[in-house]
Amino acid sequence: MAEERQEKPEITESTATAFVLLKDASGKQYVCRISDLRDPSQLTEEEKKRCYENVEEALRRQEGL
């Protein structure tokens, strides 16, 4: 079976500004699309219920711990 080679996306001026590097409270870094970022004060109560303080909390909830 031939190994598929994935090409890296081309980084242009417009795509380079489409992402941001974020760091959570524990210091872990993430790359996020700017369009996905929201002001926490603008979240609905339903959206807040789906939020997590950090990645470890999200993983514990997902795994049912």
VOPAGU-2260 file (C-alpha; in pm, 1 decimal, decimal comma):
REM VOPAGU-2260
SITE   aa  ch    i         X         Y         Z
SITE  MET   A    0       0,0       0,0       0,0
SITE  ALA   A    1     143,1     336,0    -103,3
SITE  GLU   A    2     191,0     589,0     171,2
SITE  GLU   A    3     -13,1     903,9     114,1
SITE  ARG   A    4     182,0    1223,4     143,2
SITE  GLN   A    5      -4,4    1513,9     291,0
SITE  GLU   A    6     110,0    1850,8     170,5
SITE  LYS   A    7     138,8    2137,3     412,8
SITE  PRO   A    8    -105,8    2421,4     348,6
SITE  GLU   A    9      41,8    2723,1     177,9
SITE  ILE   A   10      92,1    3006,9     421,4
SITE  THR   A   11       4,2    3342,0     275,3
SITE  GLU   A   12     -50,4    3681,1     432,1
SITE  SER   A   13    -424,2    3614,5     455,3
SITE  THR   A   14    -395,1    3262,9     601,8
SITE  ALA   A   15    -112,2    3353,3     840,3
SITE  THR   A   16    -343,2    3592,3    1022,9
SITE  ALA   A   17    -628,9    3339,8    1035,6
SITE  PHE   A   18    -479,3    3158,1    1338,3
SITE  VAL   A   19    -363,2    3259,1    1683,8
SITE  LEU   A   20    -145,3    3086,0    1942,5
SITE  LEU   A   21    -317,3    3060,9    2282,1
SITE  LYS   A   22    -201,5    2934,8    2619,2
SITE  ASP   A   23    -436,2    2790,0    2882,5
SITE  ALA   A   24    -409,0    2843,8    3257,9
SITE  SER   A   25    -180,2    2539,5    3294,2
SITE  GLY   A   26      59,3    2672,3    3027,8
SITE  LYS   A   27     -32,3    2435,7    2743,9
SITE  GLN   A   28     -35,9    2604,5    2403,8
SITE  TYR   A   29    -293,9    2570,0    2126,4
SITE  VAL   A   30    -335,9    2702,2    1774,2
SITE  CYS   A   31    -690,3    2824,2    1712,0
SITE  ARG   A   32    -873,2    2983,0    1424,3
SITE  ILE   A   33    -940,6    3346,3    1501,8
SITE  SER   A   34   -1294,6    3301,5    1373,5
SITE  ASP   A   35   -1355,7    3046,3    1653,4
SITE  LEU   A   36   -1260,9    3286,4    1933,5
SITE  ARG   A   37   -1540,7    3444,7    2132,5
SITE  ASP   A   38   -1562,0    3698,4    2410,5
SITE  PRO   A   39   -1653,5    3489,9    2720,1
SITE  SER   A   40   -1888,6    3761,4    2844,2
SITE  GLN   A   41   -2097,4    3720,6    2526,8
SITE  LEU   A   42   -2164,7    3346,5    2571,9
SITE  THR   A   43   -2517,5    3224,1    2634,3
SITE  GLU   A   44   -2586,5    3011,2    2941,6
SITE  GLU   A   45   -2618,3    2705,5    2714,2
SITE  GLU   A   46   -2278,3    2776,2    2556,7
SITE  LYS   A   47   -2122,2    2821,7    2901,1
SITE  LYS   A   48   -2243,3    2474,1    3000,0
SITE  ARG   A   49   -2037,8    2330,9    2712,7
SITE  CYS   A   50   -1718,2    2515,2    2815,2
SITE  TYR   A   51   -1428,9    2385,1    3020,3
SITE  GLU   A   52   -1175,9    2564,0    3235,7
SITE  ASN   A   53    -890,3    2368,6    3078,8
SITE  VAL   A   54    -809,4    2071,5    2858,8
SITE  GLU   A   55    -761,3    1832,5    3151,2
SITE  GLU   A   56   -1115,0    1904,8    3274,8
SITE  ALA   A   57   -1253,8    1851,7    2924,4
SITE  LEU   A   58   -1078,4    1515,6    2892,5
SITE  ARG   A   59   -1199,9    1400,6    3235,9
SITE  ARG   A   60   -1560,4    1488,7    3147,8
SITE  GLN   A   61   -1532,4    1324,0    2807,5
SITE  GLU   A   62   -1394,4    1006,3    2963,5
SITE  GLY   A   63   -1659,0    1015,7    3237,5
SITE  LEU   A   64   -1412,5    1053,3    3524,7
